[in-house]
């Protein structure tokens, strides 16, 4: 499976039989959504920078609710969570997705705002090989909280998202450097995409930075 970052909280997960796109965004975030087709689109919540399903070509199946789904050999679990620290009172709910493609489990945490996951959420989410986690703070969890949630989930690979990047009009987000410091991890050059298989998962936690596609 190939994982490409389309910007902000959007990724393309390209497997042997199907392609999934997460949280597509409107152009008003500061840059245009890349021309992309998918079989499935997941939406963590209904904010303009996460739910622009019309930007994705190919007549994809839209998943914007909790539950279990099986589409074109891709297994997806949606888990209820909150967009803030006050059980949704400020920004509403958020969906955590565990997407299994080619036997690799990729968790996308959307705009998670909780200080920690509950035991029930961790159990529902299940095994996670690759974790796509927001780290920019303000609208979602910040770097220290993200590092704690990584420790809760115990993935093999972590890919940060939803942080300040060039061109982004959401100016309140922090950059990725604070998260790297919290994780005490150094990374080399950014990758254009991550090619991963079940057999090639690292034994120790690996942190990967991706270049924005398009």
Rosetta blueprint (number, residue, H / E / L):
1 X L
2 X E
3 X E
4 X E
5 X E
6 X E
7 X E
8 X L
9 X L
10 X E
11 X E
12 X E
13 X E
14 X E
15 X L
16 X L
17 X L
18 X L
19 X E
20 X E
21 X E
22 X E
23 X L
24 X L
25 X L
26 X L
27 X H
28 X H
29 X H
30 X L
31 X L
32 X L
33 X L
34 X L
35 X L
36 X E
37 X E
38 X L
39 X L
40 X E
41 X E
42 X E
43 X L
44 X L
45 X L
46 X L
47 X L
48 X L
49 X L
50 X L
51 X L
52 X L
53 X H
54 X H
55 X H
56 X E
57 X E
58 X L
59 X L
60 X L
61 X E
62 X E
63 X E
64 X L
65 X L
66 X L
67 X E
68 X E
69 X E
70 X E
71 X E
72 X L
73 X L
74 X E
75 X E
76 X E
77 X E
78 X E
79 X E
80 X E
81 X E
82 X E
83 X L
84 X L
85 X L
86 X L
87 X L
88 X L
89 X L
90 X L
91 X L
92 X L
93 X E
94 X E
95 X E
96 X E
97 X E
98 X E
99 X E
100 X E
101 X E
102 X L
103 X L
104 X E
105 X E
106 X E
107 X E
108 X E
109 X L
110 X L
111 X L
112 X L
113 X L
114 X L
115 X L
116 X L
117 X L
118 X L
119 X H
120 X H
121 X H
122 X H
123 X H
124 X H
125 X H
126 X L
127 X L
128 X L
129 X L
130 X E
131 X E
132 X E
133 X E
134 X E
135 X L
136 X L
137 X L
138 X L
139 X L
140 X L
141 X L
142 X L
143 X H
144 X H
145 X H
146 X H
147 X H
148 X H
149 X H
150 X H
151 X H
152 X H
153 X H
154 X L
155 X L
156 X L
157 X E
158 X E
159 X E
160 X E
161 X E
162 X L
163 X L
164 X L
165 X L
166 X L
167 X L
168 X L
169 X L
170 X L
171 X L
172 X L
173 X L
174 X L
175 X L
176 X L
177 X H
178 X H
179 X H
180 X H
181 X H
182 X H
183 X H
184 X L
185 X L
186 X L
187 X L
188 X L
189 X L
190 X L
191 X E
192 X L
193 X L
194 X E
195 X E
196 X L
197 X L
198 X H
199 X H
200 X H
201 X L
202 X L
203 X L
204 X L
205 X L
206 X E
207 X E
208 X E
209 X L
210 X E
211 X L
212 X E
213 X L
214 X L
